């Protein structure tokens, strides 16, 4: 799944640098994150990735329809991968 996400981002003109790849790999591994802050703490501890990098990438993936926000009762919201075989991605061809 991460390969398809990275390919789609490149097709849309986005760079897929080291930090973005790590963020996408971790999202795919976890499938769902309870909050952006919890996700950032994990990434900061394991990879030294900043809050701004995590937040910017979550916002990009959300705007591109690759992840969804789950409204919750907590102050923060959870995020999860969109698993619809990328049918909603314009121009995506499943290989």
VMD Tcl script that builds the backbone (N, CA, C; Angstrom):
set m [mol new atoms 285]
animate dup $m
set s [atomselect $m all]
$s set {name element resname resid chain x y z} {
  {N N UNK 1 A 0.816 -1.195 0.000}
  {CA C UNK 1 A 0.000 0.000 0.000}
  {C C UNK 1 A 0.863 1.264 0.000}
  {N N UNK 2 A 1.959 1.207 0.757}
  {CA C UNK 2 A 2.797 2.400 0.816}
  {C C UNK 2 A 3.392 2.731 -0.546}
  {N N UNK 3 A 3.710 1.706 -1.342}
  {CA C UNK 3 A 4.252 1.964 -2.683}
  {C C UNK 3 A 3.257 2.727 -3.550}
  {N N UNK 4 A 1.980 2.346 -3.459}
  {CA C UNK 4 A 0.950 3.031 -4.237}
  {C C UNK 4 A 0.790 4.479 -3.787}
  {N N UNK 5 A 0.836 4.689 -2.483}
  {CA C UNK 5 A 0.711 6.053 -1.962}
  {C C UNK 5 A 1.880 6.915 -2.428}
  {N N UNK 6 A 3.091 6.377 -2.329}
  {CA C UNK 6 A 4.274 7.133 -2.745}
  {C C UNK 6 A 4.256 7.403 -4.250}
  {N N UNK 7 A 3.847 6.415 -5.026}
  {CA C UNK 7 A 3.753 6.592 -6.474}
  {C C UNK 7 A 2.745 7.695 -6.814}
  {N N UNK 8 A 1.615 7.673 -6.140}
  {CA C UNK 8 A 0.590 8.687 -6.391}
  {C C UNK 8 A 1.104 10.083 -6.044}
  {N N UNK 9 A 1.787 10.213 -4.916}
  {CA C UNK 9 A 2.341 11.509 -4.532}
  {C C UNK 9 A 3.348 12.004 -5.576}
  {N N UNK 10 A 4.213 11.118 -6.062}
  {CA C UNK 10 A 5.173 11.514 -7.102}
  {C C UNK 10 A 4.456 11.940 -8.381}
  {N N UNK 11 A 3.408 11.208 -8.747}
  {CA C UNK 11 A 2.639 11.565 -9.945}
  {C C UNK 11 A 2.007 12.940 -9.814}
  {N N UNK 12 A 1.681 13.330 -8.604}
  {CA C UNK 12 A 1.072 14.628 -8.357}
  {C C UNK 12 A 2.116 15.731 -8.177}
  {N N UNK 13 A 3.399 15.374 -8.314}
  {CA C UNK 13 A 4.464 16.365 -8.254}
  {C C UNK 13 A 5.076 16.568 -6.886}
  {N N UNK 14 A 4.739 15.739 -5.918}
  {CA C UNK 14 A 5.300 15.856 -4.575}
  {C C UNK 14 A 6.564 15.026 -4.463}
  {N N UNK 15 A 7.521 15.528 -3.710}
  {CA C UNK 15 A 8.739 14.787 -3.454}
  {C C UNK 15 A 8.466 13.718 -2.404}
  {N N UNK 16 A 9.181 12.625 -2.504}
  {CA C UNK 16 A 9.039 11.557 -1.517}
  {C C UNK 16 A 10.387 11.345 -0.847}
  {N N UNK 17 A 10.726 12.313 -0.018}
  {CA C UNK 17 A 11.979 12.260 0.715}
  {C C UNK 17 A 11.925 11.288 1.880}
  {N N UNK 18 A 13.057 11.169 2.529}
  {CA C UNK 18 A 13.243 10.225 3.625}
  {C C UNK 18 A 12.164 10.336 4.698}
  {N N UNK 19 A 11.884 11.532 5.169}
  {CA C UNK 19 A 10.910 11.711 6.253}
  {C C UNK 19 A 9.486 11.371 5.815}
  {N N UNK 20 A 9.119 11.779 4.610}
  {CA C UNK 20 A 7.772 11.458 4.108}
  {C C UNK 20 A 7.609 9.948 3.960}
  {N N UNK 21 A 8.639 9.285 3.473}
  {CA C UNK 21 A 8.582 7.825 3.319}
  {C C UNK 21 A 8.404 7.160 4.681}
  {N N UNK 22 A 9.140 7.612 5.683}
  {CA C UNK 22 A 9.012 7.040 7.040}
  {C C UNK 22 A 7.600 7.253 7.572}
  {N N UNK 23 A 7.056 8.444 7.398}
  {CA C UNK 23 A 5.707 8.741 7.882}
  {C C UNK 23 A 4.689 7.821 7.217}
  {N N UNK 24 A 4.791 7.648 5.920}
  {CA C UNK 24 A 3.855 6.777 5.195}
  {C C UNK 24 A 4.051 5.323 5.596}
  {N N UNK 25 A 5.292 4.876 5.765}
  {CA C UNK 25 A 5.539 3.500 6.206}
  {C C UNK 25 A 4.900 3.239 7.571}
  {N N UNK 26 A 5.078 4.181 8.480}
  {CA C UNK 26 A 4.508 4.012 9.828}
  {C C UNK 26 A 2.980 4.042 9.786}
  {N N UNK 27 A 2.409 4.927 8.979}
  {CA C UNK 27 A 0.948 4.955 8.835}
  {C C UNK 27 A 0.432 3.619 8.313}
  {N N UNK 28 A 1.115 3.069 7.322}
  {CA C UNK 28 A 0.686 1.788 6.758}
  {C C UNK 28 A 0.858 0.657 7.768}
  {N N UNK 29 A 1.911 0.717 8.538}
  {CA C UNK 29 A 2.151 -0.317 9.550}
  {C C UNK 29 A 1.073 -0.271 10.636}
  {N N UNK 30 A 0.726 0.942 11.065}
  {CA C UNK 30 A -0.244 1.098 12.145}
  {C C UNK 30 A -1.694 1.033 11.671}
  {N N UNK 31 A -1.944 1.463 10.437}
  {CA C UNK 31 A -3.272 1.513 9.822}
  {C C UNK 31 A -4.158 2.610 10.413}
  {N N UNK 32 A -3.951 2.939 11.666}
  {CA C UNK 32 A -4.756 3.959 12.346}
  {C C UNK 32 A -3.919 4.578 13.455}
  {N N UNK 33 A -4.026 5.887 13.624}
  {CA C UNK 33 A -3.340 6.549 14.729}
  {C C UNK 33 A -4.376 7.270 15.575}
  {N N UNK 34 A -4.180 7.216 16.874}
  {CA C UNK 34 A -5.133 7.809 17.805}
  {C C UNK 34 A -5.120 9.329 17.764}
  {N N UNK 35 A -3.930 9.906 17.568}
  {CA C UNK 35 A -3.833 11.362 17.484}
  {C C UNK 35 A -2.539 11.727 16.782}
  {N N UNK 36 A -2.518 12.897 16.188}
  {CA C UNK 36 A -1.315 13.384 15.525}
  {C C UNK 36 A -0.186 13.517 16.542}
  {N N UNK 37 A -0.509 13.947 17.743}
  {CA C UNK 37 A 0.525 14.122 18.760}
  {C C UNK 37 A 1.156 12.793 19.162}
  {N N UNK 38 A 0.339 11.769 19.368}
  {CA C UNK 38 A 0.877 10.445 19.708}
  {C C UNK 38 A 1.756 9.919 18.582}
  {N N UNK 39 A 1.307 10.113 17.356}
  {CA C UNK 39 A 2.067 9.669 16.183}
  {C C UNK 39 A 3.399 10.413 16.115}
  {N N UNK 40 A 3.356 11.715 16.346}
  {CA C UNK 40 A 4.581 12.511 16.338}
  {C C UNK 40 A 5.551 12.045 17.413}
  {N N UNK 41 A 5.055 11.778 18.620}
  {CA C UNK 41 A 5.939 11.319 19.695}
  {C C UNK 41 A 6.653 10.025 19.304}
  {N N UNK 42 A 5.935 9.124 18.670}
  {CA C UNK 42 A 6.536 7.881 18.193}
  {C C UNK 42 A 7.622 8.165 17.160}
  {N N UNK 43 A 7.292 9.001 16.180}
  {CA C UNK 43 A 8.241 9.308 15.110}
  {C C UNK 43 A 9.436 10.113 15.620}
  {N N UNK 44 A 9.201 10.983 16.563}
  {CA C UNK 44 A 10.303 11.773 17.141}
  {C C UNK 44 A 11.263 10.855 17.877}
  {N N UNK 45 A 10.716 9.934 18.644}
  {CA C UNK 45 A 11.552 9.021 19.421}
  {C C UNK 45 A 12.355 8.090 18.511}
  {N N UNK 46 A 11.722 7.555 17.490}
  {CA C UNK 46 A 12.379 6.562 16.636}
  {C C UNK 46 A 13.211 7.169 15.515}
  {N N UNK 47 A 12.792 8.342 15.000}
  {CA C UNK 47 A 13.428 8.879 13.795}
  {C C UNK 47 A 13.825 10.349 13.883}
  {N N UNK 48 A 13.492 11.014 14.986}
  {CA C UNK 48 A 13.846 12.421 15.134}
  {C C UNK 48 A 13.070 13.357 14.221}
  {N N UNK 49 A 11.851 12.986 13.854}
  {CA C UNK 49 A 11.030 13.792 12.941}
  {C C UNK 49 A 10.273 14.855 13.730}
  {N N UNK 50 A 10.245 16.069 13.207}
  {CA C UNK 50 A 9.633 17.198 13.911}
  {C C UNK 50 A 8.103 17.181 13.823}
  {N N UNK 51 A 7.502 17.924 14.751}
  {CA C UNK 51 A 6.044 18.088 14.767}
  {C C UNK 51 A 5.559 18.699 13.457}
  {N N UNK 52 A 6.233 19.727 12.981}
  {CA C UNK 52 A 5.810 20.407 11.753}
  {C C UNK 52 A 5.812 19.448 10.567}
  {N N UNK 53 A 6.803 18.584 10.486}
  {CA C UNK 53 A 6.882 17.618 9.384}
  {C C UNK 53 A 5.731 16.624 9.458}
  {N N UNK 54 A 5.440 16.124 10.648}
  {CA C UNK 54 A 4.346 15.165 10.816}
  {C C UNK 54 A 3.011 15.828 10.470}
  {N N UNK 55 A 2.770 16.995 11.032}
  {CA C UNK 55 A 1.499 17.678 10.803}
  {C C UNK 55 A 1.310 18.036 9.333}
  {N N UNK 56 A 2.354 18.559 8.699}
  {CA C UNK 56 A 2.275 18.933 7.287}
  {C C UNK 56 A 1.961 17.719 6.418}
  {N N UNK 57 A 2.590 16.600 6.708}
  {CA C UNK 57 A 2.351 15.394 5.912}
  {C C UNK 57 A 0.975 14.799 6.174}
  {N N UNK 58 A 0.521 14.821 7.416}
  {CA C UNK 58 A -0.838 14.337 7.688}
  {C C UNK 58 A -1.862 15.201 6.950}
  {N N UNK 59 A -1.655 16.503 6.964}
  {CA C UNK 59 A -2.577 17.406 6.269}
  {C C UNK 59 A -2.561 17.157 4.758}
  {N N UNK 60 A -1.378 16.940 4.183}
  {CA C UNK 60 A -1.273 16.633 2.757}
  {C C UNK 60 A -2.006 15.337 2.427}
  {N N UNK 61 A -1.750 14.281 3.192}
  {CA C UNK 61 A -2.391 12.990 2.936}
  {C C UNK 61 A -3.901 13.070 3.118}
  {N N UNK 62 A -4.346 13.855 4.063}
  {CA C UNK 62 A -5.775 14.070 4.283}
  {C C UNK 62 A -6.393 14.795 3.090}
  {N N UNK 63 A -5.760 15.865 2.639}
  {CA C UNK 63 A -6.279 16.638 1.507}
  {C C UNK 63 A -6.290 15.837 0.211}
  {N N UNK 64 A -5.382 14.871 0.097}
  {CA C UNK 64 A -5.320 14.048 -1.111}
  {C C UNK 64 A -6.234 12.830 -1.029}
  {N N UNK 65 A -6.902 12.654 0.102}
  {CA C UNK 65 A -7.840 11.544 0.251}
  {C C UNK 65 A -7.200 10.215 0.573}
  {N N UNK 66 A -5.941 10.227 1.010}
  {CA C UNK 66 A -5.253 8.979 1.318}
  {C C UNK 66 A -5.451 8.540 2.766}
  {N N UNK 67 A -5.804 9.494 3.630}
  {CA C UNK 67 A -6.185 9.178 5.007}
  {C C UNK 67 A -7.472 9.932 5.326}
  {N N UNK 68 A -8.142 9.480 6.373}
  {CA C UNK 68 A -9.376 10.131 6.825}
  {C C UNK 68 A -9.236 10.507 8.286}
  {N N UNK 69 A -9.922 11.570 8.648}
  {CA C UNK 69 A -10.006 11.981 10.043}
  {C C UNK 69 A -11.215 11.305 10.660}
  {N N UNK 70 A -11.056 10.840 11.877}
  {CA C UNK 70 A -12.179 10.283 12.618}
  {C C UNK 70 A -12.504 11.240 13.746}
  {N N UNK 71 A -13.673 11.790 13.720}
  {CA C UNK 71 A -14.090 12.691 14.802}
  {C C UNK 71 A -14.301 11.861 16.058}
  {N N UNK 72 A -13.865 12.405 17.148}
  {CA C UNK 72 A -14.009 11.673 18.401}
  {C C UNK 72 A -14.410 12.598 19.526}
  {N N UNK 73 A -14.492 12.024 20.683}
  {CA C UNK 73 A -14.868 12.790 21.857}
  {C C UNK 73 A -13.676 13.518 22.457}
  {N N UNK 74 A -12.475 13.047 22.133}
  {CA C UNK 74 A -11.278 13.665 22.676}
  {C C UNK 74 A -10.993 14.974 21.960}
  {N N UNK 75 A -10.107 15.740 22.573}
  {CA C UNK 75 A -9.693 17.018 22.000}
  {C C UNK 75 A -9.051 16.820 20.621}
  {N N UNK 76 A -8.270 15.764 20.473}
  {CA C UNK 76 A -7.639 15.474 19.195}
  {C C UNK 76 A -8.449 14.415 18.459}
  {N N UNK 77 A -8.167 14.235 17.194}
  {CA C UNK 77 A -8.906 13.238 16.427}
  {C C UNK 77 A -7.947 12.177 15.901}
  {N N UNK 78 A -8.500 11.038 15.591}
  {CA C UNK 78 A -7.724 9.927 15.055}
  {C C UNK 78 A -7.692 10.029 13.533}
  {N N UNK 79 A -6.711 9.369 12.948}
  {CA C UNK 79 A -6.586 9.292 11.494}
  {C C UNK 79 A -6.477 7.828 11.114}
  {N N UNK 80 A -7.010 7.503 9.951}
  {CA C UNK 80 A -6.869 6.128 9.460}
  {C C UNK 80 A -6.676 6.150 7.958}
  {N N UNK 81 A -6.059 5.097 7.465}
  {CA C UNK 81 A -5.839 4.968 6.026}
  {C C UNK 81 A -7.161 4.748 5.318}
  {N N UNK 82 A -7.255 5.267 4.126}
  {CA C UNK 82 A -8.405 5.001 3.277}
  {C C UNK 82 A -8.087 3.726 2.513}
  {N N UNK 83 A -8.884 2.709 2.710}
  {CA C UNK 83 A -8.628 1.415 2.057}
  {C C UNK 83 A -9.763 1.087 1.102}
  {N N UNK 84 A -9.768 1.791 -0.012}
  {CA C UNK 84 A -10.813 1.530 -1.007}
  {C C UNK 84 A -10.181 1.190 -2.344}
  {N N UNK 85 A -9.024 0.526 -2.293}
  {CA C UNK 85 A -8.271 0.206 -3.503}
  {C C UNK 85 A -7.992 1.451 -4.334}
  {N N UNK 86 A -7.959 2.587 -3.665}
  {CA C UNK 86 A -7.644 3.866 -4.290}
  {C C UNK 86 A -8.603 4.241 -5.410}
  {N N UNK 87 A -9.821 3.740 -5.322}
  {CA C UNK 87 A -10.820 4.062 -6.341}
  {C C UNK 87 A -11.090 5.563 -6.390}
  {N N UNK 88 A -10.884 6.254 -5.270}
  {CA C UNK 88 A -11.187 7.683 -5.235}
  {C C UNK 88 A -10.050 8.548 -5.759}
  {N N UNK 89 A -8.902 7.947 -6.060}
  {CA C UNK 89 A -7.770 8.718 -6.563}
  {C C UNK 89 A -7.939 8.923 -8.059}
  {N N UNK 90 A -8.051 10.172 -8.510}
  {CA C UNK 90 A -8.207 10.418 -9.939}
  {C C UNK 90 A -6.990 9.909 -10.705}
  {N N UNK 91 A -7.234 9.136 -11.736}
  {CA C UNK 91 A -6.166 8.652 -12.574}
  {C C UNK 91 A -5.395 7.470 -12.019}
  {N N UNK 92 A -5.831 6.932 -10.870}
  {CA C UNK 92 A -5.121 5.796 -10.299}
  {C C UNK 92 A -5.484 4.531 -11.063}
  {N N UNK 93 A -4.468 3.799 -11.454}
  {CA C UNK 93 A -4.682 2.523 -12.148}
  {C C UNK 93 A -4.095 1.442 -11.262}
  {N N UNK 94 A -4.915 0.523 -10.843}
  {CA C UNK 94 A -4.454 -0.555 -9.966}
  {C C UNK 94 A -3.617 -1.529 -10.755}
  {N N UNK 95 A -2.439 -1.863 -10.213}
  {CA C UNK 95 A -1.545 -2.793 -10.908}
  {C C UNK 95 A -1.484 -4.114 -10.214}
}
mol reanalyze $m
mol bondsrecalc $m
mol representation Tube
mol addrep $m
